[in-house]
Amino acid sequence: MAQSDSVNRVIRLIAEQSIDKASQSLSKMLRCGAAIELKKVDMVDVTQITMDLSSDDQEVIGSVVDLQGDAPFKFLFFVQTQGAFLLTDLLLRREPGTTKECDELVNGTVQEIGNILASAVCNTFTSDFGMSLRPTPPVVCNDFAATLFQEFIFEAAVEENKIMLIESRFEVKKVNLPCRIFVIPMPGSYKFLEFSGGRL
């Protein structure tokens, strides 16, 4: 996991716990292993990470959740469109390859997975920081990864080009499927988290 001294150690540890919970929840939901790896918890340059995402020229389907409360977050889960078809088959206990087009079942799958993962992250931060935080219903989006990410971080990056980012990548082992998660504290939330210090 990439890291620097610019992010509080307690926040880093709780981010790790939240991703562990998300991994367990997704594995139980799909009834197969979902190894979620925490890639970074750091202050990142918005321009650079958007450029990195631009190298992926395939369309993705994403689920965006607002975590509202004392320290609001934005949560984004996305997977390439073909990967969303595989997730739909896994969720519905069908043979992988059955789903071949983007329809309501695919959107519903991405929405439900986003809801499960976001809730796991929300519950961990809520319990460890003793704050009020609740997820809103997920919104499903279909676009290129960089475009989706730009829309996702727009509100957080309005005032400055460096934002705190929790980034995770994971693989659904059964079908060798890569997915990504981004969690961003909204302006003011990072200072709240630093001040409260968690209850570890």
Secondary structure, 3 states (H helix, E strand, C coil): CECCCCCCHHHHHHHHHHHHHHHHHHHHHHCCCEEEEEEEEEEEEHHHHHHHHHCCCCEEEEEEEEEEECCCEEEEEEEEHHHHHHHHHHHCCCCCCCCCCCCHHHHHHHHHHHHHHHHHHHHHHHHHHCCCEEECCCEEEEEEHHHHHHHHHCCCCCCCCEEEEEEEEEEEHHHCEEEEEEEEECCCHHHHHHHHCCCC
